[in-house]
Amino acid sequence: ASPPPPPARPAAAPPKHAAAKKVAKAAKPARAAKRPRAEPAHPARKVAAARPAPTARKPAGDPLLDVGGDDDLSRELSGAGGKRTVYVPPAPGSDLPDRVTDPQIIEGVLGKKPALAACVEEQRAADASVKGTLLLRWTIAPDGTVKDVRNLTPEHAKQPVAGCISRVVRGIRFPRTRNGRDVESFPFKF
């Protein structure tokens, strides 16, 4: 016959006091402590440390790498005995067009159409009977700014529309060019 099974142990009640909690905590199996990860060495540092000191190079069959010594290097860098192979960029501004084109002027003026319409509305509010064409002359600087705006229609010189449209034209920015341009006469109908 087989021996009787051992009597079952009653489950331990959780400790009620702080001291008992410490004892219970100490009785638990300790977890394995986490080890700090070692940071890998920087790849460039590894490579630099693994390289031997530079020595004289053997010709590799490449004319750029086949420089024997300091005298050869100086001669190669000075350009003696060969064509110049260094890229020299063009002078600043040489890739710019000579002047602003007519379509660019029209595009610039049309870009200010809402402001120009506000000028016409301002004129109608002041005196609805004034109508006509305002001719303006201005200069476009090489940087694309407008200066020297002048009214060429003396009959509209004292009207609000002349000053308003002149201010709008001064605010137009055209593309940069080498020489700028004079706009001799540009009509604004209102």
Secondary structure, DSSP 8 states (H G I E B T S, - for coil): ----------------SHHHHHHHHHHS--------------HHHHHHHHS---------S-TTT---SHHHHHHHHHTTTS---------TTTTS-SS--HHHHHHHHHTTHHHHHHHHHHHHHH-TT---EEEEEEEE-TTS-EEEEEE--GGGTTSHHHHHHHHHHHT------SS-EEEEEEEEE-
